[in-house]
């Protein structure tokens, strides 16, 4: 193309340079690779624009606080003061309540109740005298107020800010000085210092870093709401979970009225604690006796059902294990819901080798009732007894439960904190138990008959005698 005087016009619009950022660790690569060169994760590099280097020397100045070196013996170790949220189940997973200067990250599927629970908690905290702030980036103030009225939170004095710009949020935190602030959600927040869009790896990482620093320096407790991917993991870089003090996962089927809040990480309390909630017309209510959720209401015992006592953090829960053994084809199926599928195959091999019960030509389905996921091996014995009950077509006795780990040699290994499990079952009216010999109590428990076994064949012999 020529200009009017015959000179060629040179196009100055060159293609904008891009980089590829890892969604797991935040590492960068100049070109796309199947595997991240920094953390070796596969298919995690996402194309994005490079960040401007001009403001970099001042951008993290507020994060670079220095302190003097001190020995551990000279540092005053003061236990963290906690502020109860007014919701006992939420306090349980938090380790007793909100901690001053703590940062909590809570994630879960869309519509599962994250915003509902946090709005209820903020209202309870505000009514107890705490200064609270709800920052929403996904709804308007009117939408939040409408939800509050729907939940029955009339005349609530919780302060609401509809904003997604990080600098304005930090300025509001400094001006209002709340005791507890909720950011809903971290994926909607962006900083003017970066050119990438909200929700990108760089934005999420930097906004979370600045909010965490603000919490530590001012003492405000900040709760970050996080989106999840289709696999159920928290969206954004993995470093987001490392920055915060507590990570909570909201679990449950949106078609069910029950929800579980599970602590995955907690610097101020125990991990693997769970809180159980029921979704009602007035929001989420704590469930004081969660064992009732995980036990089926059979009028009479049915074949293939065995109750076990599992531990979720410090809480013993009674869960019903159901098994269905049916005639299969040339390649029988092994399916488990809520339990480890590979462990099910191992247990069937132990059952065949050491107890002479063969299921090689049968389909075997195992389910943990209520949608709970059991990861501890103490469920092994209950699974085996449920499978043999279904195979024989004979129900286990009424009021029966069992727990214990099964070894490959056919031995029944003890479960941790067996006395607490036994006492919880006895408290709920269960009367007959088959447990590992090492878990048998020295003192009898009122109303509970305990059969202590050392091997799988002994357990099956005891059950045959009972039924």
MIBALO-293481 format. One record per residue (C-alpha): residue number from 1; residue in one letter; x, y, z. Coordinates in steps of 0.5 Angstrom, whole numbers, padded with zeros to 4 digits. Each point is the difference from the previous one (the first is absolute). Layout:
% residues N
[rec NUM; "A"; [X; Y; Z]] ...
END
This chain:
% residues 467
[rec 1; "X"; [0000; 0000; 0000]] [rec 2; "X"; [0003; 0007; -0002]] [rec 3; "X"; [-0001; 0007; 0003]] [rec 4; "X"; [-0002; 0006; -0004]] [rec 5; "X"; [0007; 0002; -0001]] [rec 6; "X"; [0002; -0007; -0002]] [rec 7; "X"; [0003; -0003; 0006]] [rec 8; "X"; [-0002; -0007; 0003]] [rec 9; "X"; [-0004; 0000; 0006]] [rec 10; "X"; [0003; -0004; 0005]] [rec 11; "X"; [-0005; -0003; 0005]] [rec 12; "X"; [0002; 0001; 0007]] [rec 13; "X"; [-0006; -0005; 0003]] [rec 14; "X"; [0005; -0006; 0002]] [rec 15; "X"; [-0003; -0006; 0003]] [rec 16; "X"; [-0001; 0001; 0008]] [rec 17; "X"; [0005; -0005; 0003]] [rec 18; "X"; [-0003; -0005; 0005]] [rec 19; "X"; [0003; -0005; 0005]] [rec 20; "X"; [-0003; -0006; 0003]] [rec 21; "X"; [-0001; -0001; 0007]] [rec 22; "X"; [-0001; -0006; 0005]] [rec 23; "X"; [-0007; 0000; 0003]] [rec 24; "X"; [0003; -0005; 0006]] [rec 25; "X"; [0006; 0004; 0002]] [rec 26; "X"; [0000; 0006; -0004]] [rec 27; "X"; [0007; -0001; -0004]] [rec 28; "X"; [0000; 0003; -0007]] [rec 29; "X"; [0003; -0003; -0007]] [rec 30; "X"; [0001; 0004; -0006]] [rec 31; "X"; [-0003; -0005; -0004]] [rec 32; "X"; [-0006; -0005; 0001]] [rec 33; "X"; [0003; -0007; 0003]] [rec 34; "X"; [-0004; -0006; 0002]] [rec 35; "X"; [0003; 0000; 0007]] [rec 36; "X"; [0002; 0006; 0004]] [rec 37; "X"; [0008; 0000; 0001]] [rec 38; "X"; [-0001; 0003; 0007]] [rec 39; "X"; [-0005; -0005; 0003]] [rec 40; "X"; [0000; -0006; -0005]] [rec 41; "X"; [-0008; 0001; 0000]] [rec 42; "X"; [-0003; -0002; -0007]] [rec 43; "X"; [-0005; 0004; -0004]] [rec 44; "X"; [0001; 0006; 0005]] [rec 45; "X"; [0003; 0005; -0004]] [rec 46; "X"; [-0005; 0006; -0002]] [rec 47; "X"; [0001; 0005; -0005]] [rec 48; "X"; [0000; 0007; 0003]] [rec 49; "X"; [0003; 0007; -0001]] [rec 50; "X"; [0007; 0002; 0003]] [rec 51; "X"; [-0001; 0005; 0006]] [rec 52; "X"; [0003; 0006; -0001]] [rec 53; "X"; [0007; 0001; 0004]] [rec 54; "X"; [0000; 0007; 0001]] [rec 55; "X"; [-0004; 0000; 0007]] [rec 56; "X"; [0003; -0006; 0002]] [rec 57; "X"; [0006; 0003; 0005]] [rec 58; "X"; [-0006; 0004; 0004]] [rec 59; "X"; [-0006; -0005; 0000]] [rec 60; "X"; [0003; -0005; 0005]] [rec 61; "X"; [0003; 0005; 0005]] [rec 62; "X"; [-0006; 0000; 0005]] [rec 63; "X"; [0001; -0008; 0000]] [rec 64; "X"; [0007; 0001; 0002]] [rec 65; "X"; [0000; 0000; 0008]] [rec 66; "X"; [0007; -0001; 0003]] [rec 67; "X"; [0000; -0003; 0007]] [rec 68; "X"; [0006; -0001; 0005]] [rec 69; "X"; [0003; -0007; 0001]] [rec 70; "X"; [-0003; -0003; 0006]] [rec 71; "X"; [0001; -0007; 0004]] [rec 72; "X"; [-0006; -0004; 0001]] [rec 73; "X"; [0001; 0000; 0007]] [rec 74; "X"; [0000; 0007; 0000]] [rec 75; "X"; [-0007; 0001; -0004]] [rec 76; "X"; [-0006; 0001; 0004]] [rec 77; "X"; [-0005; -0006; -0002]] [rec 78; "X"; [-0007; 0003; 0001]] [rec 79; "X"; [-0006; -0005; -0002]] [rec 80; "X"; [-0004; 0004; -0005]] [rec 81; "X"; [-0007; 0003; 0002]] [rec 82; "X"; [-0006; -0003; -0003]] [rec 83; "X"; [-0006; 0003; -0002]] [rec 84; "X"; [-0006; -0005; 0000]] [rec 85; "X"; [-0004; 0001; -0007]] [rec 86; "X"; [-0007; -0002; 0004]] [rec 87; "X"; [0000; -0006; -0005]] [rec 88; "X"; [0003; -0006; 0004]] [rec 89; "X"; [0001; -0004; -0006]] [rec 90; "X"; [0004; 0005; -0003]] [rec 91; "X"; [0004; 0002; 0006]] [rec 92; "X"; [0002; -0008; 0000]] [rec 93; "X"; [0003; 0000; -0006]] [rec 94; "X"; [0004; 0007; 0001]] [rec 95; "X"; [0003; -0003; 0007]] [rec 96; "X"; [-0005; 0004; 0004]] [rec 97; "X"; [-0001; 0007; -0004]] [rec 98; "X"; [0003; 0005; -0003]] [rec 99; "X"; [0007; 0002; 0001]] [rec 100; "X"; [0002; 0007; 0000]] [rec 101; "X"; [0004; 0002; -0006]] [rec 102; "X"; [-0001; -0007; -0003]] [rec 103; "X"; [-0002; -0001; -0007]] [rec 104; "X"; [-0005; -0006; -0002]] [rec 105; "X"; [-0001; -0003; -0007]] [rec 106; "X"; [-0007; -0003; -0001]] [rec 107; "X"; [-0002; -0003; -0007]] [rec 108; "X"; [-0005; -0005; -0003]] [rec 109; "X"; [-0005; -0001; -0006]] [rec 110; "X"; [-0004; 0006; -0002]] [rec 111; "X"; [-0007; 0000; 0004]] [rec 112; "X"; [0002; -0004; 0006]] [rec 113; "X"; [0000; 0005; 0005]] [rec 114; "X"; [0006; 0004; 0001]] [rec 115; "X"; [-0002; 0007; 0000]] [rec 116; "X"; [-0006; -0002; 0004]] [rec 117; "X"; [0004; -0003; 0005]] [rec 118; "X"; [0004; 0006; 0001]] [rec 119; "X"; [-0005; 0005; 0000]] [rec 120; "X"; [-0003; -0004; 0005]] [rec 121; "X"; [0006; 0000; 0004]] [rec 122; "X"; [0002; 0007; -0001]] [rec 123; "X"; [-0007; 0002; 0002]] [rec 124; "X"; [0001; -0004; 0007]] [rec 125; "X"; [0006; 0003; 0001]] [rec 126; "X"; [-0002; 0007; -0001]] [rec 127; "X"; [-0006; -0001; 0005]] [rec 128; "X"; [0005; -0002; 0005]] [rec 129; "X"; [0004; 0007; -0001]] [rec 130; "X"; [0005; -0002; -0005]] [rec 131; "X"; [0001; 0005; -0006]] [rec 132; "X"; [-0001; -0004; -0006]] [rec 133; "X"; [0001; 0002; -0008]] [rec 134; "X"; [-0003; -0004; -0006]] [rec 135; "X"; [0004; 0001; -0006]] [rec 136; "X"; [-0004; -0003; -0006]] [rec 137; "X"; [0003; 0000; -0007]] [rec 138; "X"; [-0006; -0004; -0003]] [rec 139; "X"; [-0006; 0003; 0002]] [rec 140; "X"; [-0003; 0007; 0001]] [rec 141; "X"; [-0001; 0003; 0007]] [rec 142; "X"; [-0008; -0001; -0001]] [rec 143; "X"; [0001; -0008; -0002]] [rec 144; "X"; [0004; -0001; 0007]] [rec 145; "X"; [-0006; 0004; 0004]] [rec 146; "X"; [-0005; -0004; -0004]] [rec 147; "X"; [0004; -0007; 0002]] [rec 148; "X"; [0000; 0003; 0007]] [rec 149; "X"; [-0007; 0001; 0001]] [rec 150; "X"; [-0002; -0007; -0003]] [rec 151; "X"; [0005; -0003; 0005]] [rec 152; "X"; [-0004; 0004; 0006]] [rec 153; "X"; [0006; 0005; 0001]] [rec 154; "X"; [-0005; 0006; 0002]] [rec 155; "X"; [0003; 0007; 0001]] [rec 156; "X"; [0007; -0003; -0001]] [rec 157; "X"; [0006; 0005; 0001]] [rec 158; "X"; [0005; -0004; -0004]] [rec 159; "X"; [0004; 0005; -0004]] [rec 160; "X"; [0000; -0002; -0008]] [rec 161; "X"; [0004; 0003; -0005]] [rec 162; "X"; [-0001; -0002; -0007]] [rec 163; "X"; [0007; 0001; -0003]] [rec 164; "X"; [0006; -0005; -0004]] [rec 165; "X"; [0006; 0005; 0000]] [rec 166; "X"; [0005; -0002; 0005]] [rec 167; "X"; [0002; 0007; 0001]] [rec 168; "X"; [-0007; 0003; 0002]] [rec 169; "X"; [-0001; -0007; 0004]] [rec 170; "X"; [0007; 0001; 0004]] [rec 171; "X"; [-0002; 0008; 0001]] [rec 172; "X"; [-0007; -0002; 0003]] [rec 173; "X"; [0003; -0005; 0005]] [rec 174; "X"; [0005; 0005; 0002]] [rec 175; "X"; [-0006; 0005; 0001]] [rec 176; "X"; [-0005; -0004; 0003]] [rec 177; "X"; [0005; -0004; 0004]] [rec 178; "X"; [-0005; -0006; 0001]] [rec 179; "X"; [0001; -0006; 0004]] [rec 180; "X"; [-0002; -0005; -0005]] [rec 181; "X"; [0000; 0001; -0008]] [rec 182; "X"; [-0003; -0005; -0005]] [rec 183; "X"; [0003; 0000; -0007]] [rec 184; "X"; [-0005; -0003; -0005]] [rec 185; "X"; [0003; -0002; -0004]] [rec 186; "X"; [0008; 0000; -0001]] [rec 187; "X"; [-0001; -0001; -0007]] [rec 188; "X"; [-0004; 0006; -0002]] [rec 189; "X"; [0005; 0005; 0003]] [rec 190; "X"; [0006; 0003; -0004]] [rec 191; "X"; [0005; 0005; 0001]] [rec 192; "X"; [0002; 0006; -0004]] [rec 193; "X"; [0007; -0002; 0000]] [rec 194; "X"; [-0001; -0006; -0004]] [rec 195; "X"; [-0003; 0000; -0007]] [rec 196; "X"; [-0002; -0007; 0000]] [rec 197; "X"; [-0008; -0001; 0001]] [rec 198; "X"; [-0003; -0002; 0007]] [rec 199; "X"; [0000; -0007; 0001]] [rec 200; "X"; [0007; -0001; -0003]] [rec 201; "X"; [0006; -0003; 0003]] [rec 202; "X"; [0004; 0006; 0001]] [rec 203; "X"; [-0006; 0004; 0003]] [rec 204; "X"; [-0003; -0005; 0005]] [rec 205; "X"; [0007; -0001; 0002]] [rec 206; "X"; [0002; 0007; 0001]] [rec 207; "X"; [-0007; 0002; 0003]] [rec 208; "X"; [0000; -0006; 0005]] [rec 209; "X"; [0007; 0002; 0002]] [rec 210; "X"; [-0002; 0008; 0001]] [rec 211; "X"; [-0006; -0002; 0004]] [rec 212; "X"; [0004; -0005; 0004]] [rec 213; "X"; [0005; 0005; 0002]] [rec 214; "X"; [-0006; 0005; 0002]] [rec 215; "X"; [-0003; -0005; 0005]] [rec 216; "X"; [0007; -0002; 0003]] [rec 217; "X"; [0002; 0008; 0001]] [rec 218; "X"; [-0007; 0002; 0002]] [rec 219; "X"; [-0003; -0006; 0004]] [rec 220; "X"; [-0006; 0000; -0004]] [rec 221; "X"; [-0002; -0007; -0002]] [rec 222; "X"; [-0001; -0001; -0007]] [rec 223; "X"; [-0005; -0006; -0003]] [rec 224; "X"; [0002; -0001; -0008]] [rec 225; "X"; [-0006; -0004; -0004]] [rec 226; "X"; [0003; -0004; -0005]] [rec 227; "X"; [-0002; -0003; -0007]] [rec 228; "X"; [0001; -0007; -0001]] [rec 229; "X"; [0002; -0004; -0007]] [rec 230; "X"; [-0005; -0005; -0003]] [rec 231; "X"; [0005; -0005; 0004]] [rec 232; "X"; [-0002; 0003; 0007]] [rec 233; "X"; [0007; 0003; 0001]] [rec 234; "X"; [0000; 0007; 0002]] [rec 235; "X"; [0001; 0005; -0006]] [rec 236; "X"; [0007; 0004; -0001]] [rec 237; "X"; [0007; -0002; 0001]] [rec 238; "X"; [0001; -0005; 0006]] [rec 239; "X"; [0004; 0005; 0003]] [rec 240; "X"; [-0006; 0004; 0002]] [rec 241; "X"; [-0001; -0006; 0005]] [rec 242; "X"; [0007; 0001; 0003]] [rec 243; "X"; [-0001; 0007; 0002]] [rec 244; "X"; [-0006; 0000; 0004]] [rec 245; "X"; [-0001; -0003; 0007]] [rec 246; "X"; [-0006; -0004; -0001]] [rec 247; "X"; [-0003; -0004; -0006]] [rec 248; "X"; [-0007; -0002; 0001]] [rec 249; "X"; [-0004; -0005; -0006]] [rec 250; "X"; [-0008; 0001; 0000]] [rec 251; "X"; [-0002; -0007; -0002]] [rec 252; "X"; [-0007; -0003; -0002]] [rec 253; "X"; [-0005; -0002; -0005]] [rec 254; "X"; [-0004; 0007; -0002]] [rec 255; "X"; [-0006; -0005; -0001]] [rec 256; "X"; [0001; -0002; 0008]] [rec 257; "X"; [-0002; 0004; 0006]] [rec 258; "X"; [0007; -0002; 0003]] [rec 259; "X"; [0006; 0004; -0001]] [rec 260; "X"; [0007; -0002; 0003]] [rec 261; "X"; [0006; 0005; 0002]] [rec 262; "X"; [0007; -0003; 0000]] [rec 263; "X"; [0006; 0003; 0003]] [rec 264; "X"; [0006; -0002; -0005]] [rec 265; "X"; [0005; 0005; 0003]] [rec 266; "X"; [0000; 0004; 0007]] [rec 267; "X"; [0006; 0003; 0003]] [rec 268; "X"; [-0005; 0001; 0006]] [rec 269; "X"; [-0003; -0006; 0001]] [rec 270; "X"; [-0001; -0008; -0002]] [rec 271; "X"; [-0001; -0002; -0007]] [rec 272; "X"; [-0005; -0004; -0003]] [rec 273; "X"; [-0005; 0002; 0005]] [rec 274; "X"; [-0007; 0001; -0003]] [rec 275; "X"; [-0006; 0004; 0001]] [rec 276; "X"; [-0007; -0003; -0002]] [rec 277; "X"; [-0005; 0005; -0002]] [rec 278; "X"; [-0007; -0001; -0003]] [rec 279; "X"; [-0003; 0005; -0005]] [rec 280; "X"; [-0007; 0003; 0002]] [rec 281; "X"; [-0004; 0006; -0002]] [rec 282; "X"; [0003; 0004; 0005]] [rec 283; "X"; [0007; -0002; -0002]] [rec 284; "X"; [0005; -0005; 0002]] [rec 285; "X"; [-0001; -0003; 0007]] [rec 286; "X"; [0005; -0004; 0004]] [rec 287; "X"; [-0001; -0007; 0001]] [rec 288; "X"; [0001; -0002; 0007]] [rec 289; "X"; [0000; -0008; -0001]] [rec 290; "X"; [0003; -0001; -0007]] [rec 291; "X"; [0000; -0008; 0001]] [rec 292; "X"; [-0008; 0000; -0002]] [rec 293; "X"; [0002; 0003; -0007]] [rec 294; "X"; [0004; -0006; -0001]] [rec 295; "X"; [-0004; -0006; 0003]] [rec 296; "X"; [-0006; -0003; -0005]] [rec 297; "X"; [-0007; 0000; 0004]] [rec 298; "X"; [-0001; -0008; -0001]] [rec 299; "X"; [-0006; -0002; 0004]] [rec 300; "X"; [0004; -0007; 0000]] [rec 301; "X"; [0007; -0002; -0001]] [rec 302; "X"; [0001; -0001; -0008]] [rec 303; "X"; [0006; -0004; -0003]] [rec 304; "X"; [0006; 0003; -0003]] [rec 305; "X"; [0000; 0006; 0006]] [rec 306; "X"; [0005; 0001; 0005]] [rec 307; "X"; [0001; 0006; 0005]] [rec 308; "X"; [0007; 0002; 0001]] [rec 309; "X"; [0003; 0006; 0004]] [rec 310; "X"; [0004; 0005; -0003]] [rec 311; "X"; [0004; 0006; 0002]] [rec 312; "X"; [0000; 0006; -0003]] [rec 313; "X"; [0005; 0005; 0003]] [rec 314; "X"; [-0002; -0001; 0008]] [rec 315; "X"; [-0007; -0002; -0001]] [rec 316; "X"; [-0002; -0007; -0001]] [rec 317; "X"; [-0006; -0002; -0005]] [rec 318; "X"; [-0004; -0006; -0001]] [rec 319; "X"; [-0001; -0001; -0007]] [rec 320; "X"; [-0003; -0006; -0004]] [rec 321; "X"; [0003; -0004; -0005]] [rec 322; "X"; [-0004; -0003; -0005]] [rec 323; "X"; [0002; -0006; -0005]] [rec 324; "X"; [-0003; -0003; -0005]] [rec 325; "X"; [0002; -0007; -0003]] [rec 326; "X"; [-0003; -0002; -0007]] [rec 327; "X"; [0002; -0005; -0005]] [rec 328; "X"; [0004; 0003; -0005]] [rec 329; "X"; [0003; -0002; -0007]] [rec 330; "X"; [0007; -0002; -0003]] [rec 331; "X"; [0003; 0006; 0003]] [rec 332; "X"; [-0004; 0002; 0007]] [rec 333; "X"; [0000; 0007; 0002]] [rec 334; "X"; [0003; 0003; 0006]] [rec 335; "X"; [-0003; 0007; 0002]] [rec 336; "X"; [0000; 0004; 0006]] [rec 337; "X"; [-0003; 0007; 0002]] [rec 338; "X"; [0003; 0004; 0006]] [rec 339; "X"; [0006; -0006; 0001]] [rec 340; "X"; [0006; -0001; -0004]] [rec 341; "X"; [-0001; -0005; -0006]] [rec 342; "X"; [0007; -0003; 0000]] [rec 343; "X"; [-0001; -0001; 0008]] [rec 344; "X"; [-0006; -0004; -0002]] [rec 345; "X"; [0003; -0005; -0005]] [rec 346; "X"; [0006; -0001; 0005]] [rec 347; "X"; [-0006; -0002; 0006]] [rec 348; "X"; [-0003; -0005; -0005]] [rec 349; "X"; [0007; -0003; -0001]] [rec 350; "X"; [0001; -0001; 0007]] [rec 351; "X"; [-0007; -0002; 0001]] [rec 352; "X"; [0001; -0006; -0005]] [rec 353; "X"; [0007; -0002; 0002]] [rec 354; "X"; [-0001; 0000; 0008]] [rec 355; "X"; [-0008; -0001; 0001]] [rec 356; "X"; [-0001; -0004; -0006]] [rec 357; "X"; [-0006; 0004; -0003]] [rec 358; "X"; [0001; 0001; -0007]] [rec 359; "X"; [-0003; 0006; -0004]] [rec 360; "X"; [0004; -0001; -0006]] [rec 361; "X"; [-0007; -0001; -0005]] [rec 362; "X"; [-0004; 0005; 0004]] [rec 363; "X"; [-0001; 0008; -0001]] [rec 364; "X"; [0002; 0003; 0007]] [rec 365; "X"; [-0003; 0007; 0001]] [rec 366; "X"; [0002; 0004; 0006]] [rec 367; "X"; [-0003; 0007; 0003]] [rec 368; "X"; [0001; 0004; 0006]] [rec 369; "X"; [-0007; 0003; 0001]] [rec 370; "X"; [-0001; 0007; 0001]] [rec 371; "X"; [0005; 0002; -0005]] [rec 372; "X"; [0006; 0000; 0005]] [rec 373; "X"; [0007; -0002; -0003]] [rec 374; "X"; [0003; -0004; 0005]] [rec 375; "X"; [0008; 0000; -0001]] [rec 376; "X"; [0002; -0004; 0006]] [rec 377; "X"; [0002; -0008; 0000]] [rec 378; "X"; [-0005; -0001; 0006]] [rec 379; "X"; [-0006; -0001; -0005]] [rec 380; "X"; [0004; -0006; -0002]] [rec 381; "X"; [-0004; -0005; 0005]] [rec 382; "X"; [-0007; 0003; -0001]] [rec 383; "X"; [0001; 0000; -0008]] [rec 384; "X"; [0002; -0008; 0000]] [rec 385; "X"; [-0006; -0001; 0005]] [rec 386; "X"; [-0005; 0003; -0004]] [rec 387; "X"; [0003; -0003; -0007]] [rec 388; "X"; [-0001; -0007; 0004]] [rec 389; "X"; [-0007; 0002; 0003]] [rec 390; "X"; [-0002; 0001; -0007]] [rec 391; "X"; [0003; -0006; -0003]] [rec 392; "X"; [-0004; -0004; 0005]] [rec 393; "X"; [-0006; 0004; -0001]] [rec 394; "X"; [0000; 0000; 0008]] [rec 395; "X"; [-0001; 0007; 0004]] [rec 396; "X"; [0005; 0001; 0006]] [rec 397; "X"; [-0003; 0001; 0007]] [rec 398; "X"; [-0004; 0006; 0002]] [rec 399; "X"; [0004; 0005; 0003]] [rec 400; "X"; [0007; -0003; -0003]] [rec 401; "X"; [0006; 0004; -0002]] [rec 402; "X"; [0007; -0002; -0002]] [rec 403; "X"; [0007; 0004; -0001]] [rec 404; "X"; [0007; -0002; -0001]] [rec 405; "X"; [0006; 0000; -0006]] [rec 406; "X"; [0001; -0007; -0004]] [rec 407; "X"; [0007; -0002; -0001]] [rec 408; "X"; [0002; -0004; -0006]] [rec 409; "X"; [0002; -0006; 0004]] [rec 410; "X"; [-0008; 0000; 0003]] [rec 411; "X"; [0002; 0004; 0006]] [rec 412; "X"; [-0005; 0005; 0003]] [rec 413; "X"; [0004; 0006; 0003]] [rec 414; "X"; [-0002; 0005; 0005]] [rec 415; "X"; [-0003; 0007; -0002]] [rec 416; "X"; [0002; 0006; 0003]] [rec 417; "X"; [-0004; 0003; 0006]] [rec 418; "X"; [-0004; -0007; 0001]] [rec 419; "X"; [-0003; 0002; 0007]] [rec 420; "X"; [-0003; 0006; -0003]] [rec 421; "X"; [-0003; -0003; -0006]] [rec 422; "X"; [-0003; -0006; 0005]] [rec 423; "X"; [-0003; 0006; 0005]] [rec 424; "X"; [-0003; 0003; -0006]] [rec 425; "X"; [-0004; -0006; -0003]] [rec 426; "X"; [-0002; -0002; 0007]] [rec 427; "X"; [-0003; 0007; 0001]] [rec 428; "X"; [-0004; 0000; -0006]] [rec 429; "X"; [-0003; -0007; 0002]] [rec 430; "X"; [0004; -0005; -0003]] [rec 431; "X"; [0001; -0007; 0004]] [rec 432; "X"; [0005; -0005; -0004]] [rec 433; "X"; [0007; 0002; -0003]] [rec 434; "X"; [0005; -0004; -0004]] [rec 435; "X"; [0007; 0004; 0001]] [rec 436; "X"; [0007; -0002; 0000]] [rec 437; "X"; [0003; -0003; 0006]] [rec 438; "X"; [0004; 0006; 0002]] [rec 439; "X"; [-0006; 0004; 0000]] [rec 440; "X"; [-0003; -0004; 0005]] [rec 441; "X"; [-0002; 0004; 0006]] [rec 442; "X"; [0003; -0002; 0007]] [rec 443; "X"; [-0006; 0002; 0004]] [rec 444; "X"; [-0007; -0002; -0003]] [rec 445; "X"; [-0004; 0006; -0003]] [rec 446; "X"; [-0007; -0001; 0002]] [rec 447; "X"; [-0005; -0002; -0005]] [rec 448; "X"; [0005; -0003; -0005]] [rec 449; "X"; [0002; -0007; -0001]] [rec 450; "X"; [0007; 0000; -0004]] [rec 451; "X"; [0003; -0005; -0004]] [rec 452; "X"; [0008; 0001; 0000]] [rec 453; "X"; [0003; -0004; -0006]] [rec 454; "X"; [0007; -0001; -0003]] [rec 455; "X"; [-0002; -0002; -0007]] [rec 456; "X"; [-0005; 0000; -0006]] [rec 457; "X"; [-0002; -0007; 0001]] [rec 458; "X"; [-0001; 0001; 0007]] [rec 459; "X"; [-0005; 0006; -0001]] [rec 460; "X"; [-0004; -0004; -0005]] [rec 461; "X"; [-0001; -0005; 0005]] [rec 462; "X"; [-0002; 0004; 0005]] [rec 463; "X"; [-0005; 0004; -0005]] [rec 464; "X"; [-0003; -0007; -0002]] [rec 465; "X"; [-0001; -0002; 0007]] [rec 466; "X"; [-0004; 0007; 0001]] [rec 467; "X"; [-0004; -0001; -0006]] 
END
